[in-house]
Amino acid sequence: MPFRPKPSAFALMLCLLCATASGAAPHRLVVSSGDCRDAELSGQSKAFYDSLRARPEQHLLTAPEFAERLFPDSSRSFEDLQRQLDAAQDQFYEGRNARAIQLLDDALSDIRRLPPGAPRWKLFAHAQLLHGLNHRAMGKTKDSDAAFLQVLRLQPKYQLDPDQYAPSIRQAFEKLRRDLAKTQKVKLSLKSTLPAADVYLEGLSVGQTPLTVELPAGAYELTMVKGDAVSFPRQVQAQGADTPLLVDLAYEGSVTAAPFPCLAAADGNEERTWSHAVRLGGTLGVEEVIVVRLERPSSGPKWFAATVLNVDGGQKLREGGFKTQGLDAPGEALSALVDFVTTGRSPSNLVVMNNANGKAPWDASSARGTASASGTGADLTAPNLLSEDVSSEAAPSTGLRTASYVTVGAGVAALGGAGVVRLLAQKDLNGLEERRAANGGQLVSTDARAVALRDSLVGKSHVMTGLLVGGGAAVVTGAVLFLVSSPAKPAPVTLGVTADETGAAASVSGTF
């Protein structure tokens, strides 16, 4: 029977593609770039974020969420946590063990959020030792040993104060030390992209990169610090014979959360900034990253610019900016920039970049003339505008464009598969011709081998027909989606599909 595509499945595919393209607004992150301590940059970045967030159906990662995900901070000071540990110790001596456990667990959750260093490690060790004492008083020997080992695994020579701990506790502690020394260790090999970075495990300094430490198997919180650069805190599982880890401290150390999410960019390397922004978006699970910055050319006006980056593809979607003076951005120009970022439209008081071959208006070498926009003080440089055919239209739908590429690719793969099936069928055809020649130029029903070859050829013919029809339909559908997602004057695209008795071929040419 000839192959016929099921209309319901074909319609379902189109519905799924359309649903993907018409989904909710992408989840976005706004991050500033430049001198992260610049109050003017932080203020205007916050104003842009507030204006964008005020728009309906905008899914933005908030600044508190950003800080909590990357740099969780303790809500209490070292002194507050020390007082809580003292209160837990009092509860232990008074026999209120359950209350002591509650206070210790609560304190430890905040201690792990403190900056790494000796003060944090001192609090951490104190809390774990109190946990060990408390669990032993409750008869929970295994839990007590586990708490003591949290200290011994990083400081095998740690000594208990005889004035604070009973002889039985010190004897148990010494036994754990001896047993731990006999335990097989894991080599934790640590490197960083910034040399000689300080390495902290659970807040305790253990050396500088490159560093190899031997530790009992288990989970450790790792932080690296090099000057002002601090890595994202992470849990490391030390297991097996060797656990290597490379931390890109140059990237992670460029990220700060206060006073506004920011990527430090002192050298003006835009490509590195875009790369870091895309990686940051991937870490936080957003779809788009909007990088905002203040551009201060050596001559001419100051600009506030925004660049929209797609995280999955890593490409720049659009870029725009306006002239600004003083600490505050002009409200009307700020609103126009938000319009451009969210819709792709180009208001009259907004400079729009030509991402293909244009230069930024804040690049003095590209300025060829200016046109003034009243009310906002935001001039625009005509040679740097997008083509007039795009200025009044929304930017191409990235969802439909991606769907078109996927559909065309699937179609081409199906057509290629038809060619492979055709090559496989050639062997059966040759065998059938041999059987025909052996039977005097005829195929007889009593020749089992000839019948099997004929049936195999019929099956491969059906498969090849299905692949040709399905692949052709997918290529045509992808072409339609591409044209729908393109600007008013799409780039020329040529599709070619050929099939005959020798095989099948497909070609796609054009500018994407």
N, C-alpha and C positions, 0 to 999 in steps of 0.2 A: 504494500500500500504506500502511496506517496506520502511524504512527510508534510504535515500542515501544522504551523505554530498555533498553539492555543491562544485565542484572543484574550481570554481572561488572564492568563499569565503575562502576556505582553502588556495588557493594560495595567496590571498590578505593578510591573516594573516601572512604567511611566509614572504611576501614582507615587511610588516610593521615591523616585528621583525628584518629582515636584515637591513632595513633602519635605525632603532634605533641603531644597533650595528656599522654601518658604517658611523655615523654622523661625524660632525666636531670635531676637537680636543676639549677636555673638557675645559670649562672656569676655569682658575686656579688663585690662589692667592699665592704669595710668601711672607712669613712672617718669620722674624728671631726670635730666642728664646734664652733667656739668659739675660745678663746685657745689657739693651737697650741703655746705655750710652757708651758702649764699641765701640770705633772708629774702631778697627780691625774687630769686628763682623759686624758692619754696612757696612764697606768697602767691605768685601768679600761677604756679602749678596747682595749688590748692583751689584757687578761683576757677581755673579751667575744669578741675575735677568736680567741683560743686555745680558748675553750670551744666556739665554733661550728666551728672547724676540726677539733676532736676528734670531731665527729659523723660517722657514715659517709656516704659519697656526697655530700660537700660540695665543690663546686668553687669555691675562693676564690682571688682574686688575692693573692699574698703581698706583704708590704711590700718585700722586695728587688726583686720584679718591678715593682711600682709605681714605685719609684725609678729603676730601669733604663729603663723606658719613657718617663718624663717628664723626669727630671733625671739623666741618666747622669753619674756622678762618676768622676774619675780615681782610680786605685788608688795613684798615686804623687804625691809633692809636686813643687813647682817645682824644688827643689834636686836631687831624684832624677833628674828629666828632664833638667836641665842637665848632670848628670854623664854621663848616657847619650849626650847629644849630643857631649860632649867625647870620649867613647869612640869614637863613630862617626867623629869627625874624625881621631882617631889611626889608626883602621883605614884611612881614606882615604889619609892620608899614607904609610902603610906598604904601600899598594897592594892591600889586601884589600877590593876594591870590593864584592863580593857581601855580605860581612859588614857593611860600612858601610850598604848599602841595607837590610839586615834590621834593623839597629839604628834607622835613621831611620824606617822604616815603623812599627815598634813604638812609637817615641816619639811620632810624630804621632797615632796612634790615641788615646793618652792625653792629648796636648796639647789636642786638640779637646774633651776632657771637662773641662778646667779652667775656672774662673770667667772670664768675659770681662774684658778689661782690658789695660793695657800690658804686664805681665809675661807674660801668655799670648801676646800678639802678638809679643813679642820672641823667645820660644822658637819660635813658628811660623815666623817669618821666617828665623831661624837654621837651622832644620831644612830648609826649602825651598831655601835657598841652598846648603847642604851637598849636598842632592840634586842641584842643578844642577851643582855642581863634580864630583861623583862620576860622573854620567851622561856629562859631557863627557870625562872621563878614559877612559871606556869606549867613546867614539865614538858615543854615543847623543845626537846634537845635538837632535833633536826633543824627547826626554824632558827634556833639560837646559833647553831654552827654556821648556817647559811649567812646570817647577819655578820658574824665575825669574819667570815671568808671574804666579804665585800671589802674589808679593810686589808686583810692579809694578802689577797691576790695582787694588790698593787703596791703594798708596802710590807714585804715579807719579814722585815726586821722591826716592825712596829712593836713597841713595848707598852704593856699595861702598867699604870701607876699602882704600886703595891698599897698605897694609902687609899685608893679608890676601889680596888677590886679584891675580893676575897681570894685566899689561896686556891680553893677549888676552881674558881673561875680562871685563875692564871694557869693552873695545870691543864684545864681543858683547852685554853687558848694555845699553850705550848704544844699540845698534842696535834692540834689542827695545823700548826706551823710545820711540824715534822712531816705530817701526812701530805701536806701541800708540796713540800720540797721533793717528795717522791713521785708526784703526779707528772705525767707527760705534758709538756708545754707546747703551745702553738706559737710559731714565729709570726709576729705581726710586723710586716714590712711597710713602712709609711714614707711617702714622698709627696712633695708639693711643688706647684709651678713657681712659687717664690722660694728661693733657697733659704736654708737656716730658719725655717719657721718653727716657733715653739709648739710642742705637742702636749695636749692635756687629755688625760683619761679620767673621767669622773671628776674633773676639776684639778687633778694632781698633775704637775709638770713632770714629764718623763723624758724630756730631751728635745733635740732639734732635728728637723729633717735634713738629709735622709736618715731614717732611724729604723732599727730592727729591735724589737723587744720580745722577750719570751714570756708568755702569760698562760695561765690556765684557760682552757676553752670556756667560752661564754660571751655574753653581750657586754659591750663597753660603750659609754658615751664619749665621742671623740670631738675635740675642737682644736683648730690650728689658728695661731695668731702670729702675724708678722707686722710689727708697728701698729698702724691703725686698721690693717686688714684683718678681719676676723671671719673664719669660715662658718658655714651653717653648721649648727650642732647636729650630729648624726649618730645613730646607733650602729656599731660595728660588731659583726659576729665573727669572733676569732674561732676558727674551726679548721680541722685537717692539719696537715703538716706545716702549711705556710699560708698566710692570708695577706696578699699584697693590696695596697690601696694607694691611689694617686688622687690628691685633692687639688682641684684647680683654684688655688687661693687667689690668683690674679683676678679671676671672675667673681668668686664668692665674696672676696674682700672688697670688691667695688660696689657691693650692694649695701645700702643702709636703709633703715626704716624710719628714722626720725631726723628732722621734723616732718618730712614727707618722703614716701618711697622714692629712692633715688639711685642712679647709677653714676658713680664718680667717673668723670671723663676729663682728665686734666690735659691730655696731650692732643685733644681734638680729633682723634682717630674715629671717624664715623663708622667705618666698617666693623671695627671691634665693638663699638657701642651697640650697633644693630645686632651683632652676633650675641652679645651678652643679654640684650633685651629678649631675643627669641628664646634663648636658653632659660631665662628667668620665667618667661611665659609657660614654657614646657614644665618647669619645676612646679609652678603653681596651678597648672591645669587650665589655663585660659586659652581662648581661641585667637584673640588679638591683643597686642600690646601697643599702647599709644605713648610714644616717647615725646615729652615736651621739654623745651629748653629755651634759654635766652642766647641769642646770637649777637655778639658785639664785634662787628667788623672793625678793622683798623681805621676805616673812614666811613662816614655815612651814619645812618640811623641805627638804632637798636631794634631787633626783631624778636618776637615771641613765635616760635615755630612748633608744629606738631607733626609727627611722622607715625603713620599707622602701619604696623607690621603684622603679617599673618604668621602665626606660630607654626602651623603644620607645614606650610610650604617654605617658610623662612624668607618670603619675598616682601618688598615694600609695596603696599597697596596705594597709598597716596600721601602727599605731604603738602602742608600749607603753613602760612604764617602772616603776621601783620606787624606793622611798626608800633612800638610802644615807648613811652617815656615815663619816668618816675617809677614808683614802687607798685602802682596798681595798673592793671591792664584795662584798656578802654572796654566798657561793657558791651557796646554794640559789636565791636570787632571780635570780642571773645565769643559772643553768641554766634556770629557768622562762622568762626572757626569750628565751633561745635557742630553747626549744621553741616559743614563740609566733612568733618570726621565721620559723622553718622550716616550721611546720605550720599556723599560724593558730589553734591551740588556746589557750584562756585559762585557765591555772592559777589557783588561788585566791589566790596571793600575787603576782599580776601585775596592774597597772593596764592596762586596754585602752581605747584611745581610740575614741570614736564619731566616725568621720571625717566623717559626714554633717553633724551639727549640734552635736557635743559640744565641750567645751573641755578642755584639758589639766588634770590635777589640780594641776600646779604653777602654774596660773593661779589666784591666790587668790580671784578673783571668782566662780569656778565651784565652789568647794568648798562642799558642802552637808552633808557628814557623812562619817565615816570608819568603816571596819571593820578591825580589827586581824587580822593573820595571824601566828600564833605562829612563833617560830623564826628568822625572817629580818628582822623589823623592817620589813617591807614592807607598809604599810597600803594599802588600796584604797578609792577614792571611788566609792560605788555609782552616783550619777547619771552618771558618766562611762564606765561599762561599756558594752560592746556589748549589744544586745538579748539576752535570755536564750535566745532560739531559736538564736542563733549561737554562744553561749559554749562549747558542748560539741561543736560541729561544726567540721570543717576549713573553712578559707576557701574560697570558690568557686574552682574551677579556672579560672585565667586563660587557660589554653590552650584549654579547651573553650569558654569564653565568647567568646574571639576567633574561634574556628572558627565558632561560631554566627552571629556578625555577618557574617563573610565569606560563609558559605553563604546566609544570608538576602539579603545584598546581591546575590550572584550570581543568586539566584532572581528577585528583583525586576527585575534588569537583563534577565533572559531574558524575563520577562513584558512588560516595556517594549518589548523587541525584537519580541515577537509583535504588539504594538499598531502598531509602525512598519511591520511586514510587511503588516498588515491595511490600513493607509492606502495603501501602495504598490499593493496588490491592487485597491483601489477604481478606480484609473485603468484597469487592464485590464478590470474589470467594466463600466465605462462604455463602453469601446470595443467590448466584445462586444455590449452592448445596441444600440449603433449599427449594428453589422453585422447583428444580428437584424432590426432595423427595416428596413434596406436590402434584406433578402432576404424581405420579406413576413412577418415574424414567425417565421422559422425559421432554424436554423443548417444550412448545407449544407456537405458535405465538400469541395466544389470551391472554397470561399472560403478561400484560403490565409491571409488576414489573420485571419479568425475562428478558424481552427484554431490559429494561433500564439498568439492571445490566450487560447484555452481551455487550451492546454498550460501557458502561463505561470501562469494562475490555479491549475491543479492543483499545479504546483510550489510556488507560494507557500502554498497550503493545507497541503501537507506540512510546509513549514518552520514555519509558524505553529503547527501542531499539536505539532510537536516542541518548540518553545519554550514553549508552554503547559504541556505535560506535564513537561518538564524543569524549568521554572521553578517549577511547583507543587511538584514533588518536593523541589527545593532549599529552598524556603521552609519546607516541613514538616520537613525534616531539620534546618534551622537552628533551628526552634522546639524540636524535641526536644533538640538539643544545648544550647540555652539553658536549658531546664527542668532538664536533668541537671546543668548546672554551677551552678544557682542554689541558694540556701539552702533549708531545709525549707519555708519559706513564701515562694515566689517572688513577685516583683512581678507584678501582672496584666499579661498581654500579649495583645493581640487581633490576629489575623491575618485578613485578608480577601482573597479572590481571586475575581474575577468575569470571565466571558468570554461574549460572545454574537456575533451576526453583525456588530455594529458595532465591536467591538474587545475589548480586555482591560484589566484594571486590577487592581492589588494594593495593599494597605495594611497597614502594621504600626504598631500603637500600643501604648504601655505605658511603663514606667519601666525604663531600662537603667542 
